[in-house]
Amino acid sequence: MGLLWDSLMHALMITGFVFMMMVLIEYLNILTQGVWQTGLERRRWKQYLLAAVLGATPGCLGAFAVVALYGHGTVTLGAVVTAMIATSGDESFVMLSMFPGKALWIFAIMAIVGIAAGMLADTLLKQKGASRAACATGFQIHSHEAFSFFNVRAIRDYWKHCSAARGILAVGLLLFLAGVSSGHIGPPVWNWIRVTLVLVSVICLFIVSTVPEHFLEEHLWRHVAMEHVPRIFAWTLGALVAMHLFTEQFHMQAWLDQNRLVVMVLACLLGLIPESGPHMIFVTLFAQGAIPLSILLASSVVQDGHGMLPMLAESRGDFVKVKAINLAVGLLVGFAGVAGGW
């Protein structure tokens, strides 16, 4: 029972942090009218650099933006390869919550590997743009979504006619804030992690309390709360419980140490699934010290969360090309890491 409770509290902390970071990114993206998505130009080195930055942005929005630009012939297939190697989808939020210092190093390494792989892909494939014209996919900004930073009269109206979505999100954030402040969720003592969680909770409460109804319903409720949060919580809790059982009850640590190549190949193959979730297993194993950095890196290089799903609408052939390139790069990075002992 203690194992399940500890795993549940840990999963709540991770899911809450992921949710709040997604809220912040959605808010900043609308507030700036998607300025972060612009700037990819025809010069190749700028494409690779900005694709790496967008890919390394936690979540799937940056990856969606690169695919949308590719669909319009603005960037090359190599830029897509760069973005997909650099991204870790929703798992990047989880890595930041579980091992923030190491996570930043992992993101930097993947961005560098992604740029090199993207340049090589364009050189070998000699492909300059998308296979066919297509409409943009992924995250979109509409002019009617712009809103003022703080409008007292509008905020009064939001709460006078409070929607179920706003009420549920506000109560949920208040309960999470209370749990963190009391030590029931997250660290049992006041440290930088608890302070960060409290500050982010307060900021997100401000956002939920002040944004217009359309933004709250479409972006925070339907997209983040209903689409991402349940899946992240289920996968995180399942991975935590499974890893505790396997490593502690069934003494899997020795098997993992003796079969690193098998685990690495399995991690890369699971990374082919265009879905956030399965990769969480290897994130949890690494956080517990059960697998080395090389296996997590190989898995992170291949997997891209939901980033590649819009590519299926652009070109299924290009989808296969990008996934095949990323698999080859992931296996190369993994074999090199296992051979080097890291």
N, C-alpha and C positions, 0 to 999 in steps of 0.2 A: 504493500500500500504506500509505503514511504517513497519507493522508486517511482510509482505512478504520479504521486503528488509533486515530487521534485521535478519530474519531467513536464508535468502540466504547467507549473509555475514558470519554468524556464521557457517553455513554448509560448506562454502568454507574454513574457517579457520580449522575446524575439519578434513575435508577430506584432505586438504593439509598436515596437520600434520601427519595423518595416512599414506598417501602416502609416505612421506619422511622417516618415521620410517621404513616402509616396505622396502624401497630402502636401508637404512642403514643395516638392518638385512640380506637382500639378498647379499649385497656387502661383509659384514663381513663373512658370511657363505662360500662364494666362495673363498674369500681371505685366509681363514684358512683351506680350503678344508674339511669343515664339521667336524672339530675337536670337536665342541660342541656336536655333535651327538653321539660320541663314549664314552665308559666308563661304560655302564650298564653291570654289571657283575652278576654272579649267586647268590651272597648273597642278600637275600630278602630286607634287610633294605636299601642297596644301590640302589636297583631297585626303591623302593618307593620314596626315597629321590630325585634321579635324574629324575624320572618320574614327580615328583611334580615341580622340577625346569624347566624341559622342557615344562611342561604344562603351567606354569606361564609365560613363555616367550611370550610376545605379538605376536599375530598372530597365525597361524595354523601350522607353520613348526615344532614346538616342539611336538605337538600332532601327526602330521604325522609320525615323527621319532619314537615315541613310538609304534604306530600301526605297522610300518614296522618291528620293532624289535620283536613285538609280533608274527607277521606272520612268523618269522624265529625261533620261539620257544625260543628266548633269554630272554624274560621277561614274567611274569605271567599276567593273566587276571586282577588281583588286581592292577598291575602297570598301566594297561590301565585305570581302574577306577580312580586311583589317578590322572593320567594326565588329564582325561576328566573333573574331578571335579575342578582341579586347573586352567584349561584354560578358557578363555572368548573369544577366537577367535579374530576377528578384533575389537570387541567391547572394548577390553582391551586398544587399542590405543585411542579410543574415551574417555574412562574413564580417561586416563592419561591426555588428553587435557582439559577435563571439570572440574575434581576435582582430581588433581594428588596426593595430600597427602592422601586423603581418599582411592583413588584407590590402593595405595601401601598396605594399611592396609587390604583392601578387598582381594587382591591377597595373602597376607600372611595367612589370615584366611582360604581361600579356599585351600591353599596348605596343611595346617595342617589338615583340615577336609578330604581332599583327601587322605592323608597318612593313617589316621585312617580307612577310608572307604575301601581303598585298602587292608589293612591288614585283616580287617574283612571279606571282600569278598573272599580272598584266603583261609581263615580259614574255612568258611562255604561251599564254593564250592569245595575246595580241588582240584583245577585245576591248573596244573603247566605250561601249555603252550597253544599254539594255537590249535584249533580243527584240523587243517590240515596245511600242509606246503603250503606256498604261496610265490610268489615273493614280494619283497619290494615294497611298494607304497609310494606315497607322494613325498617329495622333494628328489632329487637325485643329487649326485655330480659326474661329469665325469672328468677324468684326463685332457682332452683337454680344460676344462674350466679354468684351472689355468692361472693366468696372473700376470705380474709384476706390482708392485705398481704404478710406474710412468715411462712411456717410451715416451720421447719427440718425437722421430721420428714416433712412432706408432700413437701418439695423433695427430700429424700434418696430417698424412694420414687419420685418422678418420674424421677430419674436412674438408680436401681437397675434400673428397668424402662423404660429410655429408648425412646420411640417413634421411628419413622423420621422423622416430621415434626419432632420436637424436635431430633433430631440434625442433620438437614439444615439447619434454620433456624440453629442455633447455629454450625455449621461455616461456613455462608454468611456470617453476620455476622462471624465471626472473620477470614475471608479478606478481606471488605470492609474491616474495621478495619485489617488488615495492609497492604492496598493503599493506603488513605488515609494511614496513618502513614508509609509509605515514599515517598509522592509519586507512585506509579504511577496512582492514581485521585484525581481532584480536583486542587487546586492543587499545584504543584511545590515550594512553599515554605510554611513555617508562617505562616498568617494566621488571621483570625477564621473563615474558611470551613472550613479544615482542622480547627481546634479544635472548631468546632460539629459537624462530621461525626464526629469522634472521640468527643465527649461523647455525642451521640445514639446512636452505635453501642454504647457501653458501657451506656447505659440500656436499649436494646433487647435486648442480651444478658442483662441482668438480668431483663427481662420474660419472654423466651423460657425462661430457666432456672428461673423460679419460678412461672409460672402453671399452673393445673390443666390436665389433659389435654383436657377438654371444650372449654375456652376456646381452647387452642392449636390443636386440630384444626379446630373449627368456624369460628373467627374469624380466627386468624392464618394457618393453613395453607390451608384450602379457600377462604376468602373473599379474603384479601389476597394470599397468595403464589400461589395457583393461578389465581384469577380476574383480579386486577388487574395483577400484576407482568408476566406475559408480554406482555400487550397494550401496557402502557406502554413496556416495553423495545423492542418491535418498532416501535411508532409513533415513539418518540423516535429510535432509530437510523436508521430510514428517513427521517425528516424531516431529521435532521442531514446524512446523506449526500446526499439530494436537494438540500437548500439549498446545500450546498457546491458541488455540480456545476452547479446552475443559476446561482448568483451568481458563481462563479469561472470555471468552464469555458465556460459559454455566455453569460456577460456579460448576465445578466438584470436587473441593477440599473437600467440605463437604461430598460428596458421597464416595470419596476415603478414607476419615478418618473413615467413618462409616462402610465400607465394606472391611476392610483390609484382612480378611481371604479369601474373594472371589477373590480379586486382587492377593493375594499371590498364590492361587491355579491356577488361570489363567496364572500367570507368569511362574509357573512350567510346566504347560501343553504346553505353547508356546515354552518352552525351549527344548522340545522333538524334535522339528524340527531341522534337521541337516543342518542348514543354518545360516549364519551371516545376521543380519538385524532385525528380529522381536524383539530381545532382546533390540534393541536400544530404543524402547519405554520406557522401565523401567529405562534405563540409563538416559534418558532425564527427566523423572518424578522425579527421585532421585536428579538429579542436580538442579531441580527447587524447591526441598523441598516438593514435592507433595506426596511422599511415603517414608516410613522409610527404614533404612538400612536392616532390616530383609527381606523385599520383594525383594530388589535388590540382596541380598546374595542368597536367595532361587532360584531366576531366574538364577544367575550366576553359581550356583552349577550344575543345570540341563543342561543348554545350553553349547555347546562346539564348536560353529561356524561350520566350515567344518571338524573339527577334526575327527569325526566318519565316514565320508563318505568312506574313504579307508577300514574301517572295513567291509563294505558290501561286498567287494570283498574277504575278508578273511573268514568271517563266518557270515551269517545273524543271526544265533542263538546267537552268542556271541555279535553281535550288539544289539539285543533285551535285553540280560542280562545286558550289561553295562548301557544302557539307563534306564532300570527298576531300577537298583541299584541307579543310579544318581537321578532319580525321587524320590525314597524313601528317600534318604538323603536330597534332596532339600526340600521336604515337612517337614521332621523332623526339619531341620534348620529353615524353615519359621515359623512353628507352635511354636517352642521354642522362636523365636524372637518376634513374635506377642504377645505371652503370657507374655513375659518379658518386653514388651513395648519399644523395640528398633528396 
